[in-house]
Amino acid sequence: MEETGTVEAAIPRQRDHRRRLVVVGNGMAGIRAVEELLERGGAEQFDITVFGDEPYGNYNRILLSHVLSGEETEEGIFLNSLSWYEENSIDLRAGVRVDRVDRFAKVVHDADGGQTPYDTLLLATGSTPFFPSMDGLHLDGVFTFRTLDDARSLLASARTHRRAVVIGGGLLGLEAAHGLATHGLQVDLVHSPQHLMNQQLGPEAGRVLRRKIEELGIRVHTGVRTRALLGTDRVSGVELPDGTVLEADFVVIAAGIRPNVDVALRSGLAVERGVVVDDRLRTSHPDVYAVGECVQHRGQTYGLVAPLWDQAGVLADHLTGTRPDAQYHGTRTSTKLKVAGVDVVAMGLPGPERDDDEFVVFSEPHRGVYLNVVVRDGRLVGATLLGDVRKTAFLTQAFDQALPLPEERMSLLFDLGAPDEATSVAELSDDVQVCNCNGVTKGKIVDAVAGGCTSLTAVMGKTKAAKGCGSCKSLVEQITEWAAGGELTVDESVNWYVPGVPLAKPELMAAIRERGLKSVSAVFRELAPGGVEDAKSKMGLTSLLRMMWPEGIEEERDGRYINDRVHANIQRDGTFSVVPQMKGGVTTPEQLRKIADVADKYDVGMVKVTGGQRIDLLGVAKEDLPKVWKDLGMPSGYAYGKSFRTVKTCVGSDFCRFGLDDSTQLGIDLETRYQGIETPAKLKLGVVGCPRNCAEAYVKDIGVVAVGAGKWEVYVGGAAGATVRKGDLLATVGSAQEVLTLTGRFIQFYREWGNWLERTYEFVPRLGIERVRNVLVDDSDGLAAGLDERVQATVDNYRDPWLEGAEPVTTGQFRPALPLGMPVVRS
């Protein structure tokens, strides 16, 4: 800066007029309180800082079980992205643990040595797992199930071990056991009370639930305490009081939670079972508030979401002055859950407590249905619905508002003159909470409809209702339809093939063919509103164009997912897995030696036999992929794409004593003919030489079963992943050649009529097997010849993608990949 010879007086910095609000806890309660503040204009009043122990944004902890079971991705459970904090000018200190609070200096001391002043402090420290007293808790292989990192650890263990013991048969334990069982583990569940979910359910309902849980293959042990965890360095089993030992490769402790009061204790606040708060959620210090699972209000602590939302609303009313006299008087808790796939609703008492309590019960254990209501002085004081939750809306209303009940008590459980579902929805008051996960009331849904949202999708997007566990979705839809006066509109975008182009698949294909569009960018330019490109649509459009123009399209590399760009399966650490092709699961000693040599040479992290009868080389660096392929000298097994992947076979007739036909050769022929063909979603096949089904053909996208006398049954639409479905019999044919023809015809039909990412187990039921059979077998629509012709054209234009290893399509195709991981925010 140029010297002027004068000294300018420093302009005194004006202190921000806003109060400094520091929130300790970046979980559901803390951020809900912040959201409520912002809705009431809190951004104008507060300069907000949020501390969180975990190095992430704010996620829905309820959905961790969905992540564990594979029903949801990690990204899918985040409630607020990191950009949300920035957009709302919130200083997020993620991964920074608060050590203590100096109440007199009004300063928060964190574990990194930082000091953050505040005017108002909010504690939302949640809860911590409870550990029952037992030996062996220090051993490796002992996990809790409370955080995203816990879920990741359990997923990693589930991939490499086969036996697990879950201690705790409450909601969390059941979800953990279910999630692990979906990965094929042998799971034992140990619960010290006499029946499952004893906090919410009575003994009979617990027994019905147990029966459903055991049907999932989980072994349940109730009424027993764990004596000790066994093992030297790592846990090897769980010992029960009678000396029984349950073998375990790892153990999950899910025996309950306790309020996390550590910071409050170190800061000198009043603490009993939780941080003691008054009706304004104020602690023993006037400038310090607390909400969520860490608090104790009128002697009560809560472990459900609904009270958290109520507390957050009252706090926001109070702090912003919207309702200075707002008070929290407790929450009548009702639970609406889907436990291990079973719908459960529980409110109030699980059973009668007084001699004059009326108790109506219906139990049908073999269907997994148990219903009861408890009536006292003509008012509903308890209800349990297990397996059949159609009466939820009416019972919730009756419970929350103590409504008069029909004289015929049975009508509370069945439609015997009680209000039907529509009437119940109409009678719900506006303040009834419909979505517990996101604290959405009926009134908010009605307001959303009044504001112009007349489709279920629009209402869900506006209110977040049904975007948690999803158990309330049908009720949300009923209320939306009722509020719209029965004129519920259909969200047209649901029928679009991809979100960025407003056309259903048939219309989109017609427009592409009419205009001769052969690139993704051309499709956007010609057919998208304003020609705007949409990243989420590119993969689907690339697949569609390649199906429509088998002779070739104008390739645009950003229209492909990373797996399809480098022809390998990306892993969470940024490395790739390579799966050489082994048609029909058949290999040779020479191929095995090559695979072993490559594994040694490139120091792969793991050599794994897959469920598709192939060998997976995991942990290959991106830049090594071309060299790995060259050294292997084997083509790709297509373990990565939305395409035809593999054909699993049994031994067949050459060696098996029961084999009726040569399943191995037919599997090889199928894979040779249809390898690598793009499809709406991944496509897995199985061929077995007899109905004993050793290669699980009945649960494949396409399954082929030899039934003798040269005949084969062809099944379609099977699944054995997160969804289990036996395929539908499409036809019985008289030769292997007919199997090849019918399989190709079905693949092309699926390619042309299936929605993007729609698996065959969704596609076939959507159309109906009769319709599929009429088109493909009986040629009712005259489409068969065209389908055969077009799939043949695709086969004729097949090119091994691994050749790109020698001739990369782009200069950066095999540049080193960066490590992947969840976004980490540092203070």
N, C-alpha and C positions, 0 to 999 in steps of 0.2 A: 504494500500500500504506500502511496506517495505521502511523504511527510508534509504536513501543512503548517507546522509550527504552533498549532493550537491543540488543546486537549479537550475533546468533547466529553461532556459529563455523561456518565453511564445512565441510561434510562432505567429507572427501577422497574424490575419485572413484577407485573401484577400477578398476584396469586390467583390461580383458577378459583372462580366463585363456587365451583361444585365441591360437594363434600367427597371425601376420599372413602370409598367403600372397598374393603378388602374381604374377599371370600376365601375361606380355607376349605377347599374341597371342590374338585372339578367334576363331581359325579352328577347323578340325575337330580338330586335335591338341590344342590348348590346352583347348578345352571338353570334349573327350573325357576328358582327364585330370581335369578338375574333376568331370565326371559320375562317373567311377570313384571319386574321393575321396568324393563324397557318398554313393555306394552303400555305402561302407565306414565310414559314420558320420563322415565328414570335417567335416561342418557343426558338430559338437561340438568339433572340434579346431582349426579354422581360421577366421579372419576373412578372407574372400576378396575380392580386388580384381582385376578383369580389364581390361587395356588392349587396345584394338583400333584399328588405323589407320582402318578403315572405319566410317562412321557408322551401322552397322546392328547387328542381333543376329547370331546365329551361323547361317550357312547352309551347305548342302552344295555345295561348289565343283564337285564332279563333275557336278552337274546343270546347270551354267551352259550346257552345250551344248544341253540340252533347252529351256532358256529361249530360246536363240538360234533354235532350229528351230521354236519355237512349240508344242512338245509339253508345256511346263510353264509355269506362271505364276511370277512372281517370288515371290509369297507362298508358293507350293507348295514351294520349295526350302529354306525356313527350318527349321532343326532345333530351335531353341529360341526361343520368343517372348520379347519383352521382359519379359513378366510372369513368365516362368520365372526370370529373374535376381532379380526382386524376391521371388518366393516362396521362393527359396533364400538370400535375404539376401546376394546377390552384388553388390558395387559395380561396375557396368559403366561403364567410361570409354570409350564408343564414340566414335570419331573423334578420339581423342587419341593422338598419336604419341609413343612413348618415345624420348628422345634418348640417354640413357646411364644407367649404373648405377654408383653409388659403392659398391663392394664392401666397403669398410672401414667406412663410416658406415651401410651397409645402407639405402640410400635410392635410389629410382628417380626420375630427373629426366625430366620430360616436356617436350615442345616448347612447351607453354603456360606454362612456368615453374613448374609444380607439382612438389612433392617428396612422395613417398609412401614411408614407411618399410616395411620388411619384415623378417620373420624368415627366411622361405624364399622364394626367387625361382624362378620357372619361366619359361624362355624357350621360346616356341613361335612363333617368328617366321616359320616357313614358308619359302617360296622366292620368288624373283623371276624374271621372264622373262629369258631369255638373248637378247642382241642380237648376231647375227653382224656381223662387221666389214664395213661397206659405206657408200658415200656415200648421202646423202639421208635418213638416219633422222630428221633434224630436221623434215622437211616435214610440213605439215598432211595429214591423211588417212592417217597411219600409226598403226596400233593394235596393242595386245597383246590377249590373251584370257585374262585371269587372274582378274578380279574382276567383281562384279555391275555396276559402273560400265562396265567394258569391254564386257560383254554389251549393256548399254543403248546404248553408243555404236555398236556394230556394228549393232544393230537399227535405230537412227536412220539410219545410213548406208545400210543395205539398203533402206530405204523410199524413198530419194531418189536412189540411184545404180544402175547396172546392171552394172558390171564390177568384179570384185575379184580380187586375187592373194593367196593364202595362202602364206607361206614357212614350210615345215616339214611333213613328211609323217609325223610321229608321231601319237600318239593325239589330242593337242590340235589339231593342224593339220587332221587329218581331220575332227574334229568341227566345227571352225570352217567348213571348206569345205562340209561337208554342211549345216550350219545356214544358211549364206548361199545355197546352191543351192536350198534349200526356199523361199526368198523370190523365186526366179526370176532370180537374178543369174547372169551368166556368170562362172564361177569357174575360175581357173588355180591349180594347186597345184604349188609348186616344192620339190623335196626333194633335198638334195645327195647323200645315199647312193644306192646303186643300186636299192634297193627300199624300199617303204613299211614303216613300223613296224619298221625294222631292229633296234631294241633288243629287240623281242619275237619277231619272225618271221624265218625263214630266207628265202633268195631266192625259192624256188618259192612258198611261202605268200604272200610279198609280191606276187608276180606275180598270183596268183589274187585277192588283195584288190584289186590295182590294177584288174583287169578289172571287179570289182563297183563300184568307185568310179567308173570311167569310164562305166559303165552309168547312173549318176546324172546324167550330163551334165557332170561335172567333168573338165577337161583336166589330165592329170597329166604333170609333167616331172620325171623322176628322174635322178640322176647329174649334176646341174648345180648350180653355186653361183650365187647372185645376185651380179652384179657391182655394181649400183648401183640406187638408186631415182631415177627421173627426175622432173623438175618444177622450177618456179621457186619458188613459194610453197607450192603444193599438189602432192602426188604425182600424176603422170599416167601412169606406167608403170614396169615393172621390166625392167632390161637384163640379159640373160644373157651368159655369156662369149663366145659365138659372134656376138654383136651383135644377136641376136634381142631384140625389145622386146615385152613383153606389156603391152598397154594396161590401165590400171587407174584406176578412180575412187577407190579406196582400197586399202590393203595391210594385211594382218594378219601380224604377226610371231609365229609359234608354233614357234620353233626350239629349244625346250627350256627348262628351268628351272635355276636355281642356288640353293643354300642361301642364305637371307637372313641374313647374319652381321654386318650393320652394327652393331647394338647390342652384340653380343658383342665385336667388335673395339674399339669405342670404350670398352668397359668393361674392357679388358685381359684378357679370357679367352682361353684357348688356342684357336686357330682354324687349321684346315688347309683341307681342302675344305669342311668344315662345322664347327660348334661341337663340339669334341672332348668326348665323354662316356665314362664307364666303364660297367660292367655294371649300375650302379644309376642310370644316366642322370644322373650327377653330372658337372658341368663341372670345370674346373681349380680352381674355388673351391668349398669344401665346402657352402656354403649356396645355391648356385646350380645348378639342374637345367635340363635341356633335353630336349624331345621333338619328334618330327615331322621334317619335311623339312629343317629347319635343322641337324640334328645329323649328326655323323660318329661311327659306332660301329664299332670294330675296323676302321677304314679304309673302312667302307662307308657310303654315303648312300643314302637311299630316296626314291622319288617316288610310291609307291603307298600305299594306305590301310591295308592289313593291318599293316605294321610300326608304323604310328602307334598302332593299337589295342593291339598287343602292348606297346609302350613305355608307353602310358598305364596299362595294367593293372599292370605291374611298378612303375611310379612310385607309383601309389596304394597298392599293397601295402606298399611301403617307407615312404612318408611317414606313413601311418596306423598303421603297426606291425602291420597284419594279417598280413603275412609279412615280418618285418624282413630276412630273408635273401634276399628275392626278387631275381633277377638277370635281365637281358635278354641273351640270347645270340645275337641276330640272328633274322632271319625268312627262311624259305625262301619266296620270293615266287612266287605263281602269279597270273595275271591272268585275270579273267573279265570280259569287256567286250562291249558291243554297239557296234561302231564303224560309224557312218553306216548303221545298220540291219543290220549284219552281225555275227552272234555270233562272238566270238573268245575262245578259251581258250589261254593260253600258260603253261607252267611249265618251269623249268629250262632245259636246253639246247634251242636251236631246231634243232640238227642234230648229227651225230656229230663228235667231236673226235679220237678215237683210231681207229687202224686196226681194233681189235677191238670197237668200239662197234657194237651191232646197231641197225639203222635200218629201221623199217617205215614205208612211205609209201603213202598212197592219195590220188590227185589226180583231181578231176573238174571242170576249170576252167569248163566251160560252165554248170554248176550252182552255181559258186562254192563248191565243197567241197574242202577240203584237210585231210588228217589225217596225223599222224605220231607215232611214239613213238621215243625213244632209250633203249636198254637197255644198261647197263654192269654186268658181273659179276652178272647176274641181277636187277638192280634198275632201276627206272624212274628215269632222271636227266633226262628231258625229254619234253615232249609238246606238240603244237600241234593244236588243233581249230579249224577255220575253216569256218563255214557249217553244221556238224552237230556239236552239242555234247552229244549224248545220253550219251556215255561220261564226262562230266565227273566225276560223283561217284566212280566207281570209280578213275579215273586220279588224281584228287586224293588219295584215300586212299593209293593205292600210292606216289605221289610223296612225300607228307608223312611216311609212316611206313616207307618203304623195304620194303614188303611183298614177299614172294616172288611171282613172276609166273607165269602159266600158260606151259607149254612152247610152246604154239601162240601165238606173238606176235601174229598177226593178230587173235586173239580180244580183244586189248586195245582194238581199234578197232571190232570188229563182234561181234555176239552169236553166236559160234561155240562156245559152250560156256563162255564166261566168265560170271561172275555177271551175272544180269539186274539191271535198275535197282533192283528192290525189295531184292534180296539185297545190292547195293552199299550201299544206304542203311542196311540193318541192320548192315553191317560197319563203317560209319564210326565212328570213335571220337568220344567226346563233345567233345574239344577241337578237332576239325576246324572251321575257320572256314567257314561256309556263305555268309554275307553279308559280303562285303568292305567294302561301303559303310558298314555300321553295326557291323561287328565282331561279328556274332552267330554263335555256335558251334552245332553240333548239340546240345550239352548244354543250351544255353539254350532251344532250341526244345522239347526233350524235357521240360525242367522246366516250361515254360509249359503244355504239354499236361497234365502231371501236376498242375499247379495249377488245372486246370479249363478250359483253353482247348482246345476240341475242334473248332474250325473254323479254316480258314486265316485268315479275317479277324481272329478273336480272337488268334491267334498273332502275326500281323503287328502288331496293335495293341499287344500286350504286349512284344514283343521288338524291334520296328522292323525285323525281317528283311524283305527284299524291298521295303523302302521307299526304297531308294536308286535305283540304275539299273534295278532290277527284273530283271536277268539271272538271278538265282538263284531266282526265284519258283517255278519248277516243282520245283526241288530242295527248297525249303522245304515245298511242298505234299506231296511224297513223304515227307519226314521226319515231318511232322505226321500224315499218314495212318498211317504205320508206327507212330509213337508212340501213336496212339489205337487201335491194334489193328485197323485197318481200319474203325473206326467214326467216321470223320470226319463231323462233323455239318455240315449246311448252315446258313450264317448266314441266318436267315429275313429279316433286314433287307435283304439284297441284293435281295429281291423286292418290297420295299415301294415304293410309288410315290414317296413322300417320306419322309425319315428320321423325321419327328416323328409320323407316324400309321402304326401297325403293320398296314397293309392293302395288299394288292396292288391294282393299278389296277381290275380288274373289281369286286372286293369293295368298294373305296372308292367307286366310282361308284354301285354299288347302294345303299350305305348313305346316300350323299348324296341320291340320288333318293328313297329311301324316307322320309327325314326332312325332305326339302324344304329342305336347307341351302343358303343362297345367299350366305354370307359366309365368309371365311377364319377369322375368330374363332369362328364357329358350328361349323365343322368341328373346330377344336381342342377347343372346349368339349364337343362331343358324342362325338368319336371318338378324341382323343389320350389317352394314359394320364394320369390325373389332370387332364385338361383343360389340360395345360401347352402353351403356344405354343412353336413352334420356328422361329426366324428363317430357317433354311436351307430350310424347307418352304414358306414363304409364296408365293414366286414360282410354284412348281409348282402349288400349290393354286389360286392366282388364275387361272392359265391353264386349269386343268381346269374350274373353275366357269364361266368364260366360254364354254368349249366346250359344257358341258352345258346352260347356260341362256343361249342366244343373245339372248333378249329383254331380258336385263339381270340383273346381280347387285348385291348391296350392296357397292359399291366401298369398299375400305379402302386408302388410299394406301400404307401401309407394306407392303402385300402386293405391291408392284411394285418392280422395280429402277429406279434413277434414270432410265435410258433410257426406260422405259415411263411414267414419271411426267411427263416433259417432252417426250417424243416426239422425241428427238434422241440422238445417240451421244456419250457422254461420252468425253473424251480425257484423257491422262495429266496434263495441266496444269490440269484442272478446267474447261476450255472444252468446247464442244460442236461437233459437225459436223452440218451440215444438208444433206440430200440431197433436193432437189425431185424429184417423180415425173416420169419421162419414159417413158411406156409404150412398150414395145418398143424403147427406145433412140431414139425419134423425138422431135425437138424442133423449135422454130420460131425464126426470127430474133428475134421479139418476146420469146420466153422467154429466149433467150441474152442479149439486151440487159438484161432485168430482172435476171438473175443477175449480170451484170457490174456493174450499178448497185448492187445490194445488196452485192456484194463490196467495192466502193469505199466505200460509205456506212458500212459497219460494220467496215471495215479488217480483213477476215478474214485469217488467217495464211497460208492456202494455198487455191488453187482447183485441185481435182484431179479428173481424169476417172477414174472407178472402173472396176473390172473388170466391173461390171454395166451398163455403157453409160450411166452417169449422171454428173452433176457434183456433186462434194462441196465444200461450203464449210466449211473447217476453221478452228477458232479463234473461234467465236461465243460471246460471254458469255451465261451463263444468262439474265440479265435482259433480254437483247436478243432472245431467241428469238421472243416474240410479234410484235415489230416486224419482225423478218426475215421471218417467215411472211406478215405482212400486206403488206409491200412486194413480196414475191415473187408473191403471189396464185396460188401453185401448191400442190397438195396434197403430202402427205408421200410420199417414196419408200420408207418403211419399211426404212431401212438399219440399224436398231438393235435390232429385237425378235426374240423367238422366234416368228416368224410368217412368212407368205408375204412374200417380199421383192421379187423382181424376175423379169422374164422377158427373157432376152437373146435377141436375134434376129439373123439375117443379113439381107441386103438382100432376099432372096426373089425372086419371079418378075417384079417390075416392072422391075428394072434388070439383075439378074444374068443372064449368058448361060447359066448352068447351072441356074438356079432351076426347080424343078418345081412349086412351089406358093407361095402367098402367106404366107410365114412371118411377115412383119412384122405383118400384120393379125391373124393368129392369136395372136401374142404379145400384141398390144394387147388382144384380146378376153379372153385368159386373165387378164391382170393386172386388167382392168376388173372382171371377175366375182369374182375371188378375192382382191383386194387386202386386205392387213392381217389376214387370218384368222390367229388364234393357232394355233400348232402346237407339238408337243413341243420342237422345236429349229428353227433357222432353215431356211427352205425356198427354194431357188433353182431357177429353171426356165430352160430354153433351147428355142428352136424354130428349126430350120434348114430351108431350102427344098430341100435335096438332101443326099445322104449325104456330101458333102465336109465338112460339119460345121463351117462357119466360126464358129458361135457356141458350139461345144463342148457341144452338147446331150447327147452320150453320157455326159458326166461331171457331169451335173446331178442334183439330187434327182428332178426329173421332166424328161425330155428328149423332144422331139417332132421327128421327122424325116420330111420329105416324101419319098416313094419313087416318085411318079408315079401317073398315072391317078386322081388325087384321093385316094390312100391316104396314111395317116400311120402311122408306127411310134411307139409310146409306150414309153419306157424309164423305169424307176424304180430308185432306189437308187444313183445315180452320185455320184462325188465327185472333186474335183480340188484339195483343200486339203492339210492335213497327211496325210490319207489319200487315195490315188488309187484310184478304182474305176470301171470302166465299168459303167453301169447295165444292169439285166436287162430284156430285151424283155418287156413286159407283154402287149401285143397290137398287132395291125395293124388299124386301123379305116378305114372308107371315106369319112369326111367330117370337116370341122373341128368340126361340132356334136358328133360322137361323141367327138372329142378333149376337148372341153369337159366333156362328161358324165363320161367315164372319169377325167379329171384330178380333178374334184370328188369323185368317189367314192373315189379313192385318198387324197386329202387328208383326207377325213372318216374313212376307215379308219385312217389314220396317227394322226389326232387321238385316236381312241377306243382304239386298241390299242398305240400307241407309248409307251415309257417316257419320263419327263421327261428332257429333254436328249439323248435318243437320236436321232441323225441317221438319215436314211433308209438310208444305206449300212450302218448297223448293223441297222436295223429289218427291211429286206427279207431279208438273209441269215438273220436270226434266225428268221423265219417260213418262209423258203424261197419262191422265186419261184413255184413250182408252187402252193403254198398260196395265195399272194396272187392268182394268176391264177384259181384255182378260185373264190375268194370274189368277186372283183370282175368277172371276165369271164363265168365260167360260172354265177355265182350259186349255188354248191353249197350254201350255208348259208341261202339265202333272205334275205340281208342287204342286197342291192343297193338295193332300193327305199327302205329305211329310211335308208341312207347318203345316197342322193340327196336325200331329204326333209330330213334334218337339215342337210346342207351348204347347201341352199337357204334354210333358216330363218336360218342364219348370214349368208348373202349379203343377205337381206332386212333384217337388222337392222344392217347396216354403217353406221357413222357416222364421218366424217372426224375423227380425233383432233386435228388441228391447229386445229379450231374452239375448242379450249380456250385458244388464245392470246387470243381476244377475251373469253372467259368462263372464267377460271381456276377449276379445281375447288376449290382451297384458296388461302388468301391467301398462303401461302409457296411456291406452286408454282414461281414464277419469281424468287424472291429470289436475290441473287448467290450463286454457289457458291464454296466455299473451294478453294484450290489443293490438288491431290492430290499424294501422294508417299509414299515409304517412310518409316516412322517413324524419326525421328532422335533420338538420345539425346545429351544434352549433359551434360558433367560438372558 
